[in-house]
Amino acid sequence: MAEFDNQINELKEGIETMLGKKVKGPKDFNNLSDEIFNRLKIIISSTTLKRLWGYLNEGGKPRESTLTILAQFIGYRDWNDFCSSPKDKSIIQSNFILSRKLSALSLSKGNKLKITWLPDRCCIISYNGNMNFTVLDSKNAKIQTGDTFNCSIFIEGEPMYVDNLVHQNYKGISYIAGKKDGIRFELMEESKE
């Protein structure tokens, strides 16, 4: 039983390391539940997470299916894979991308995307072809209307990395948006006139 408890603690530590913060209050459990859904499209209730972290004192052993989902959230195949892997689980060097994504190669010239990130950043961009975009509108962001850049893929909940940014007097620089919490994106509907 002690080994099982240690493995549970290692799993929780791995999740907190991935999130970059401790999970300790109601808002944290709600956010973790949302992050799990955004990444895996699976619902784990905040109440289940509160039980696992000991925030609710209801006892009971967590289901293996719950532990598998949490292990998958931090990059393992399942709970058994997590338990049998080397002990330093705090550093995740690679992971499958399970979030919603959009490749620039799937876009047509003139397609518009709305990109948002915390705390209140928003850009409307237009696709020029060849993975190149122009910023049509920018609110509270360092990249500005008229800037151009290259970007190959947009991944929900992950940072947006751009290259060859032309911004004011700068040319060919790189930029990252949503470094901590990632971006959200939506393909905007073409206006029907």
Secondary structure as UniProt FT lines:
FT   HELIX           2..19
FT   HELIX           26..40
FT   HELIX           46..53
FT   HELIX           64..73
FT   TURN            74..75
FT   HELIX           79..84
FT   STRAND          101..103
FT   HELIX           104..106
FT   TURN            109..110
FT   STRAND          112..117
FT   TURN            118..120
FT   STRAND          121..129
FT   TURN            130..131
FT   STRAND          132..139
FT   TURN            145..146
FT   STRAND          148..150
FT   STRAND          153..156
FT   STRAND          160..167
FT   TURN            168..169
FT   STRAND          170..177
FT   TURN            179..181
FT   STRAND          183..188
//
